Amino acid sequence: MSTSHLESIKIIPKQEIAIVEIDMVGEKVNKLSTPMMARLKDVLQELTKSSYKAVIFTSKKAKIFIAGADIEEIKNLNNQEQVLKAVSQGQEIMNMLEDLPMPTIASVHGACAGGGCEFILACDYRIGSEDPSTRIGLPETQLGILPGFGGCVRLPRIVGLQASLDVILAGKLLPGKKAYKIGLLDKLVHPAILQEETLKWAQKLVTDKVGKRRKHFKSSGLINGFLEGPLGRGVVFSQAKKGVLKLTGGHYPAPLKALSVVCATIGMSDRDRAMKIEREGFAEVAVTEVSKNLIHVYYLTEMVKKQNATAAKAKEVKALGILGAGTMGGGIAYVAADKGIQVRMKDLNYEALGKGLKHASDLWKKLLKRKSIDRYQFRQKMNSVSIGVDYSDFKRLDVVIEAIVEDMKIKQRVIGETAAQMRPDAILVTNTSSLSVTEMSQGHPHPEFFAGMHFFNPVHKMPLVEVIRGAKTSDQTISTIFELTKKMGKMPVVVKDGPGFLVNRLLLPYMAEAAFMFQEGMSVGQVDVAYVKEFGMPMGPFALMDEVGLDVCVKVLRIFMKAFGDRVSLAPCMEVLEKSTRLGKKNGQGFYKYSSDGQRGEVDETIYSALGLGQPTNPHTSKECIERGVFAMINECSRALIEDRIVETPHEVDLAMIMGTGFPPFRGGLLRYADSVGSKYVAEQLETYASQRTAPRLKPSKVLSEMASVKAKFYK
């Protein structure tokens, strides 16, 4: 029996049953690091030689079974030989687990991801808790790799081809109920009785002398039977490939490689051969630049989860107020109440409040329809949001978020009025996207308790929140809003007050440059397709301008022109647009046509004549279009990061651009991409375009030119 308290895995005898407790010493989570795998191998060898009749695998961590492999180790694998060796060792251990002479049960409570999921797939039986923290799956493709410890081989055998591809290709974790529904779990019980029920099950296996089991999926229904069989699999693989290409644009090799591995190994009786195909597929994608970039993005998100904004201790936020019940206010109410925060929403009339409440309700109804929540949870969440047209109940609020009209004088007046109705030490924040937080704070009697909290639209989908520090904002206020943002399930980035803050400051030159290309004869479709299909942006600059609102784009560009002078220009066509009735998606008239429900359709071909231009001639290459827009962002970022210190690190820039704009994660972020092409190349190309197009706005900044002269990188 293993007894040392220093060991990560212990065997606890329970008569004829061995309970194996996994508890990685000194870590918050269990992960399959090299030392952990070595210890697991020792334990499996011990069990193989033992006389136990059944084995239970459980975790001693709170709400964590096994979180997966050690990402740091994967990041440091630089060639296929290293990868093949590491993956081969992992497969060997999972095979040992599968080959234990007695039946095994995985008792899962909490996160069971990646290698953790592959671990339980190698067990004979799987029981899980109904706790919301129990989430199981194979997220490897999110890191640019694929399941390599037998996941591609075992999962289709256990849950079927269709369900396994849903799990592997999407790279998402399933809640316990869904895992049970598809057969990934054999039993699902209340967390309070998980340990007891697992032990009962093991005792029954021993008493009834039930041996090993290799579960094989059995399909139900004629159509499923056909699709899961040898003749129908081709249809499933073909449709899955189309889906992957549509979703990724072909920029992410891992899902396609995972698909080919499953295709090659499904139904294969030779385990060694199947495992060889899987590890070779893993090795092929693990060393790609895409994988390294996606792992970089993973570390950016983990960094935020662990960091504190300042040394000051955050205040606890239990009750939140929202001023303004529009789409933004309703969206904020939804994300806050969904995480258990009590919300009070105020507006001028009940009609407006009804719309905000309906927006939140509609989002929960979607979860209800998908069975992600039940009717009790739906009512519970709805009851977390109260409404009113006055300030009653505001004294109990810890934080209030202002989300009213973008007008400085109105905001200052409302801020002062609201602060008078709150506790003196309560925090008030603005959701402004463009106005000065410092200037706005002049309306607050205690500006140290005032800051910016800039959500992006749509709130329920966009992960980023810019936490904006005004000139007098206290450290404790920043810490409180930073932690509140995380509590609401969002990614906070602390930024200094300044025109456009960070994301909009970098995004506006990108959209402004597209307008100049439009002026020069480029078609809307040609430019947007280049950015989406070739570079990997979620939408092109013209589609983005329509989303933001064409009037808003011009308004913010004028703010930038006032703030930054000659380095920001307004294309003549945008001045014509400013006087038109075209607002973009919100009134169905923009660069694109829109259906009555707001769905974007084809390019509106009347846009060229409407803005005083002839038919497009497309004089520029896709390369020029992409570089002018992206390099303009890099150029502005060199000023924002190095000169103005809007944020402190390139990591924050990349996290903000990925989470706030959808900048392609496979490129690692704006500045990781800049480093990959080189500051010298970026500066030279900007100089060339500035000269060729008579565009002084494109001249490289002093900072970027200095970087280029010594080939410096943003990441040190």
Buried (B, 14 or more C-beta within 10 A) or exposed (E): EBEEEEBBBBBBEEEBBBBBBBBBEEBEBBBBBEEBBEBBBEBBEBBEEBEBBBBBBBBEBEBBBBBBBBBEBBBEBEEBEBBBEBBBBBBEBBBBBBEBBBBBBBBBBBBBBBBBBBBBBBBBBBBBBBBBBBBBBBBBBBBBBBBBBBBBBBBBBBBBBBBBBBBBBBBBBBBBBBBBBBBBBBBBBEBEEBBEBBBEBBBEBBEEEBEEEEBEBEBEEEEBEBBBEEEBBEEBBEEBBEBBBEEBBEBBBBBBBBBBBBBBBBEBEEBEEBBBBBBBBBBBBBBBEBBBBBBBBBBBEEEBEEEEBBEBEBBEBEBBBBBBBBBBBBBBBBBBBBBEBBBBBBBEEEEBBBBBBEBBBEBBBEBBEEEEBEEEBBEBBBEBBBBBEEBEBBEEBBBBBBBBEBEBEEBBEBBBEBBEBBEEEBBBBBBBBBBBBBBBBBBBEBBBBBBBBBBBEBBBEBBBBBBBBBEBBBBBBBBBBBBBBBBBEBBBBBBBBBBBBBBBBBBBBBBBBBBBBBBBBBBBBBBBBBBBBBBBBEBBBBBBBBBBBBBBBBEBBBBBBEBBEEBBBBBBBBEBBBEEEBBBBBEBBBBBBBEEEEEBEEBBBEBBEBBEBEEBEBEBEBEBBBBBBBBBBBBBBBBBBBEEEBBEBBBBBBBBBBBBBBBBBBBBBBBBBBBEBBBBBBBEBBBEBBEEBEBEBBBBBEBBBBBBEEEBBBBE
